[in-house]
């Protein structure tokens, strides 16, 4: 994940991130895989989707509260 937010770098960008959670009986549940997103400073975006699709997880990754399994 690349998070830049100062006067010299004018965008937020995530590149190919993935987030997975372990299942109770073994294995994993993929919340999202190979997600790409970028935004220039001053742009307005909305993230929409059904419950459980990973909207809050993406925001938590951008905030540094969670780490993606893959991507930068």
Helices and strands as residue ranges (DSSP letters): E 2-3, E 11-22, E 28-40, H 55-63
